[in-house]
Amino acid sequence: MTSAAAGTTRASLPQLSGRLLWSYRLTWCALAAGALLASGAACFQPASDHAVLGLRLVKTAVLVSVAAILLYRRQRDPVAALLALAFLTWTITSSFDFDTNAELAQLLDRFRFLLFQLALLLFPDARWSPGWTRWVAASSAGAFLIGVGEALHLLQTHLFLAIAIPCVLAGVSSLVVRFRRTADYTLRQQLKWVALGLVAGVGLILCARAGFTTSAAGSPRMTVVWETIFQLGIIIVALGFLVSLLRYRLFDAETVISRSAVYAALTIALVATFGGTEAAIQNLGQEYLGMNIGGISGAMAAAVAAVLLSPLHERITDWAERRFQPDLVLLKREVPEIIIALVGKGGSTRQLASAVLPRINASIHATHSALLLGGRIAAARGLTMAEAQRWARRSLRRHSALPSRNSSDSRFPLRLPLGSPGSDSGAWLLLGPRPDGTLYGKEDLEAVRSFFPAFEQALSGARAREAVAATINRREERLRTEISQIHVRLSALELS
């Protein structure tokens, strides 16, 4: 073993086993029981708001379910164990009111901070990478001890947040460093899901904290609003880590990030448009008309926002696709240009397929694909022609016409006809699953179908040219055979 490999091995935490595993299981059960008891106890408090209580029960159900899934699916993984315990602890602490000063809640919050911070620094493979994460972990442990001392009134300081916040920022920075350094596509997708959960979830949590601090005290309606935002933020953080660790639908990260960015940007733009328009109309009315037109200004601002909704949505969607889904944008722009260039050169069906299929595989992360023309495989990528041809014979023998989707077919679960609806071109694009076994989203299929008319037309032209060339070749072969026979007869006549 090389020294670098040995260093990498020493830098990783071992899988849980033996007494450590049983300690984790017992701690998990104790915290799960505490989470359920904390949620159940809130039901018997006479002053509790029913809406807030319902939100906390939903949050408890989600977080306990996430922790149970991590225990069942990844119980030997130290990072999953840290996250499961952190989520259970968070379930208990988030069941208290925002402004609680209970010692138990503060102590559990300190434990949750340490568990969650260690999970951030070790995510996802339990390695101390980069090396400075060890120092961040030591600083986090120090912040935890200071926080415990402050919660128990052993220390008269207020340093916990001042140290904990930079530690959390350093933990998030370590995720960014890992994302930039790694060439492993799966790891990059995992980090994207975590980043989405942290950005959206922590953003909602901070918004709720700030809103509760600045809103009018004792307002039941605003209390429910901020509680909803707070609990939703916790759920989003937990789900982001769960999807990442289970590696389920990893390849939908760009789509979810793009949609989230569109919704967030569109909401901000519409709110800013409504607020600015209403204020402008109100000020103009008071200046020139000398009257308060509050109701009219609100209606006019809403009308302006409604008019701008469609163009804003279109522009923001285009920006989000270019920023977060560049592979699909490149597919929609590059493939038609390649098809036009090959048609101009008189490209064959094999050349067209050889140029298009690899780009489809790379853009939508397909493990393999093939082109079926007239019941025969014309080209395949990601598997051999023989394998694809055997599949085609077997499927066509079983079905008179190929169904467009068959999730039980592990080879080509998705089949897209290239011709227009009702046509009988006999051309099919066959797509295998993603590396994680999942199928494709709506945006992926829309990007692939965007160049189908040009691709089908190019294939029809290539097949027509190939059919004409085959006819000419057959005629030439027949003529050569006849000329050869005539030559033989002439030679026989000369000899006689």
Secondary structure, 3 states (H helix, E strand, C coil): CCHHHHHHHHCECCCCCHHHHHHHHHHHHHHHHHHHHHHHHHCCCCCCCHHHHHHHHHHHHHHHHHHHHHHHHCCCCHHHHHHHHHHHHHHHHCCCCCCCCCHHHHHHHHHHHHHHHHHHHHCCCCECCCCCHHHHHHHHHHHHHHHHHHHCCCCCCCCHHHHHHHHHHHHHHHHHHHHHHCCCHHHHHHHHHHHHHHHHHHHHHHHHHHHHHHCCCCCHHHHHHHHHHHHHHHHHHHHHHHHHHHCCCHHHHHHHHHHHHHHHHHHHHHHHHHHHHHHHHHHHHHHHHCCCCHHHHHHHHHHHHHHHHHHHHHHHHHHHHHHHCHHHHHHHHHHHHHHHHHHHCCCCHHHHHHHHHHHHHHHHCCCCEEEEECCEEEEEECCCHHHHHHHHHHHHHHCCCCCCECCCCCCCCEEEECCCCCCCCCEEEEECCCCCCCCCCHHHHHHHHCCHHHHHHHHHHHHHHHHHHHHHHHHHHHHHHHHHHHHHHHHHHHHC
